[in-house]
């Protein structure tokens, strides 16, 4: 499994950060995905992203991880396995947020155009964009 971890301090309090993360539609749109479709139950969602000539579609489900404020895992998509967990910790003047994505790209998708390095670079970009969204929260 490969891993991407991004951390940032935001000025908002932890409860506001948690609430923003669990509002799945806007939080996933903040990452810059081309399409975000959230099921009526709010527990499953589909993300579509175009990376170069590759279109990636992932079906994801909210996951229960006791150490995370918000987490989800892939149900169907390009990965053999993939999950992301966001940790929230109260810090002086706001909140420290850490997101970790662990993944294993399915063999049929690994190649010169789409490999673990491309995934890592793209995922960092998406997490940074979500943290920019959280940084805009007040109080």
Buried (B, 14 or more C-beta within 10 A) or exposed (E): EBEBBBEBBBBBBBEBBBBBBEEBEEBBBBBBBEEBBBEEEEEBBBBEBEBEEEEBBBBBBBBEBEEBBBBBBBEEBBBEEBBBBBBBEEEEEBBBBBBBBBBBBEEEBBEEEBEBEBBBEBBBEBBBBBBBBBBEBEE
